[in-house]
Amino acid sequence: MKSFIIAYMYPDLMNLFADRGNIICLQKRMQWYGFPCKVQAVHIGTALSFDEVDMVFMGGGSDRGLKSIYGDLASRADDFKQAVEDQLPVLCIGNAYQLLGREYETAEGMQSGLNLCDFYTTLAQERMVGNIVLENSITGQKQFIVGFENHTGKTFLTDKASPFASVIKGYGNNGEDGSEGINYKNLVGTYLHGPLLPKNPHIADYFIQTMVQRRGIRTDWQHTLDDTIEWLAHEQIKSRVLKGR
């Protein structure tokens, strides 16, 4: 079987708060399920064909890191947007998520986003930080999601955009409307660091299943991994947050 390829965008500049752990999680779970998987690091100037990869991941970065990669990513925007329309799985964290919208605010003022999704981000007066518990049904049934958020961006979705999840406890997109992240086709943008996927194996498997289905591989998807440790970490965070500890 030809290896699955996950494009890891700008790993040297966009890797705050252990976001690289999402890549490690995805690759290992793919291998444990019996699917060969390679990670393709994409740096500024690296050639990339979105038609030749099975998923795109970009972690959060500093404002300086975001500014450094903006021009290179903007040059790929048309192809990236078409790939999203073609159902390519994408996961963007933190300010990489902010970059997907119409515009986002930094200390230097409003900056143009890639305009892949219909939302915008402003600066909050106070940082929104802490563990967070969400609920969503991206896997087909309502389930909890846990993570860690640390952002000063306040993201507001338009009526045309759908959030990734609903906030049970925490701030989410803006600390006001109870939404967190964005979900468009197979693209997910979220503020959840930590990293997100090791503590939420059901979300990791959502991306894996999506990659497999896009390949047209016929398989009766059955969860066969022992996720005892992963769910223990998940439940400990959820319990602590919901109990207010």
N, C-alpha and C positions, 0 to 999 in steps of 0.2 A: 504493500500500500504506500502511495506517495505521502510523504510527511505533511501534516498540517503545519501551516506557518502563521505565527502570530507576529505582527509588526509592532515592535516596541519603539514608540516615537520619542526621540531625544532622551535616552536614559541617563545621559550625563548631566542634563540640565533640569529634567522634570522628574524628580524622585524624592519628594519630601515625605516625611511621616511614614516611612516604610512602604510606600506605594509599590515598590518593586516586588514586594511579597505577593501581589496579585499575579504577576507573571510566573513566579515560581510555583504558586498554587495551581494555576491553569495547566502549565506544562506537566507537572507531576501527575495531576489527576487524569489528564489525557493519556499519559503513558500507562498509568495503572488500569485504565479502561481498555488498554490494548491499541491505542491510536498513536503512532509515532508523531512527535511534535517538535518543531524547531522554533526558536525565537530569533527573529531578524531585527537587530538593532538598527534603527534609522536615525542617523545624525544629520546635522545641517549639510546639505549638498549630496546626501546619499540617494542614489537612484531608487525609486520605489514605484512598482506597478500595483495598484490596489486590486487589480484583477487576479494577481498571483498570490495574494495572501488570504487567509481564512478569518482573520480578526485583526483589529487595530486596538492598541492600548496606549494611553498617555496618562502619566501621573501628574500630580501637582508640582508646581515649582515656585521659586521666588519671583517677585516682580521683575527682577533683572533677568532671570532665566526665561520668563515669558516674553520679555522684550527681545531677547536674543534669538528666539526661535520663530518669532512672529512672521518675519519676511519669508523665511523658507516654507513655513506651513501655508501661508497665504498663496504662495506660488503653486501649491498643490490643491487649493481649495475647490476648484471646479471638478477635478477628478475625485477628490474626497467626497464631495457632495453627491456625485453620481453613484459612488460606491455605497453610500448610506441609502440612497434611493433603491439600490439593487439589493438591499437587505444585508449588507455586510455587518457582522457584529462589531460593535465599537464600545469601548468603555473608557470614559474620560473622568478624571478625578480633580477636585479642587478648582484651581484657576484654569486648568485645561478644559474643564466643563464650562466655565464662564466664556472662554474663547469661542465656543460654538454658537453663541447668540449674536444679536444685532450689534450690541456695543457693551463695553464694560468700563468701569471707572477705576482709575488708579490715582496715586498721589499727583500725577501729572495731568489729570483730567480724564475726560471720556475718550476711549479708544475704540476704533472700529473692530468688531468681531468678524468671524468668518461667515456669519449669517446663514448657518446651516439649519438653525432652529429659531423659533419665534419667541425670544425672551431678551431681557436686558439686565444688567447688573450695576448697582450703585454701591458706594461705600457706606458702611454703617459707622455710627459714632463709637460703638463699642464692639470689641471682638466677640464673636459667637464661638464658644469653645466648650468642649466636654463630650462625654459619651452620649449616644443618641439611640433611641429605639424607634423603628418604623414598622409600618405594615404595608404590604403590597400583594398583588396577585399575578405577578409577571410569569410565574410558573404554572398558572392555571388554578391555583387555590390560594386563599389568603394565608400569608405566613409573615412572621416577624423577621426583621432585619436589624442587626446591631452594628454599630460602628463608632467612629470618633470624628467629630467635626472641629475644625479650627479655621475660621475664615472671617474676614471683615467685609466680604462682598455680600450684598443683599440682592438676591436674584428674584425677578418677577416674571412669571410666565404670562403670556397672553391667553386669550380664550381658545386660541388655535393649538396651544401646546398642552401636553399631558405630563404630569409629574411622574417621577419614578416611583414614589411612595408617599404615604401619608404619615405625618409625624405623630407618634404616640407620646414621646417625651424628648425634648430637645428643641433646637431652633429650626433646622431645616433650611429651606431656601432663603428665608428672610425673617424668621421669628414672628411672623404675623398671620400668614394664611394657612399654616398647617401643611404646606406642600414641601417635598424634598426632591431635588434633582429633576431630571427630564427623561422621558422615554419616547423615542420616535422610531418606529419600525424596530430594528434590532440595535439601535443606539441607546446607550444609557450614559447620562452625565449625572454626577453626584458629588456632594461634598464629603462623603464618607471616606476617611483615611483608615489607617489602623494596622494592617491593610484590610480592605473590605472582604475579600473572597475567602480567606482561610477560616474566618469566623462565621461565614455564611455559605456552607457548601452547596446549598440549594441554588444560590445565585451563580456560583461557579459552574454548576452542572447545567444551568440554563444556557450559559454561553457555549458550553461544550456541545450540548444537544443541538443548539442552533447551527454551530459549525458543521456538525456531522450531517444534519439534514440538508444544509446548503450544498454539500458534496453529492447529495443524492444517494448516500449510503443507506441501504435498507437494514435496519436494525430495530429489534424490539427493545426500546430503551428501558433498561432495568438498573436501578441503583444497586451496585454490588460492592461498594467500598465500605470499610468499617470507619465511620465518622464519629466514633464515640468521643474522641478527644476534641474534635472540632465542635460538636454540639455541646460538650461540657463548657468550653470557652464561651460559646454563644449564650448559653443559659445563665452562666455566672454574670456576664455583663448585663443581660436583660433583667435579671432579678435585682442586681445592685441599682440599676438606673430606675426601675419602676418603684423600688422601695425608697428611693431618694437618698441612698447612701453615697 
